[in-house]
Every structure is written in C-alpha cells, then in structure tokens.
Amino acid sequence: MAKTPRIITTALVAATMLIAAPTATAATPHVQHPAEAAADTCGPSVDPNTYIPSSRRHTGPTAKAGSARIQVRYGNKKAGAPYYVWASITGARRGDPVQLRWDIDYGSWEDYGVCAATVHSGTSQNTRAVKYRHGSGWHLEAQAWGKHAGHKGSTAYWP
C-alpha cells in the first residue's frame, strides 16, 4: 500500500504540470506568417560585413541619437541578386544598441521582427541583414533604431 500514495502523488504532479504548461506558453505570442510573405528573421540572416561587397552597399533613411548616426542600409551580393536590409550605427561607443525593426506591409502588424546588435569595440556596428521580400500588394519595410549617450533615435521606414 505504500506505493499507491506515491503513484497518486506523481500522477497529480504530472497532471498539474500539463495543466500549467499552456498557461506558461500563452504569455509568449505565436505569430503565423504567410509562407509567401514571411521575411527572414535574424536566424537565417547574413552578415552584411562579409556577404555584401562595399561597392554594392547603399544608405537609406538616417537619424541621430545624440552624436551617433543611425542608418538603414541595403545592398546585394551582385547585380540581379536579392537585396538585404540591415541597420547601422556610427559614432557610437561600447554598449550602444542598434536594431533593425522590420515588418511586412500589407495591412497587418502580425509579420514583424527585430534584429539587434550592440557595439562591442570601435564606434560602429551593423545588425545582421534580412532579405528584402515583396509581392503583389505587400513588401518588407525596415526601420533602424539606436541609442547613444542616453538619446534614442529611429529612422523613417525604408522603402
């Protein structure tokens, strides 16, 4: 008979964990992206410093955060190749953050993401780059955000 209370206790603990699990995951929003419209997140992104030749990099909207400059940058590996978009901060210092905030513009705020980076050394930092996507009635929009010396700044959305 000594095993029966242990089995019941174990079963109650397991049932409690199963009941609590949906509550714990409910706080984390799950966003369904349409397969054709979903932008690459920073997981399968590229490093613009090594992937995009400097001659193929372009500057989009810019903004200031204190004395630092924040930019949306874009470019492609070669003519005809897909474009990538990233955020850049220059004139910054160690610990300053920069983010690329992107969303798919087709009337919904459900398809969005953020690529973030922090200046580790020197005075500039790029985020990872996401692939520019577009289609009939929708396209990726990107904005750069940064913080320097207690000041925040963000660019207009590109394109």
Protein Blocks (a to p, Z undefined) as FASTA:
>chain_A
ZZmmmmmmmmmmmmmmmmmmmmmmmmpccddddfklpccdfklmccfklmmcfklgccdd
dddehjbccddddddfbghiacddddddehiaehiacdddddddehiakbgcddddddfb
hjbdcdddddddddehiacdddddddeehiacdddddZZ
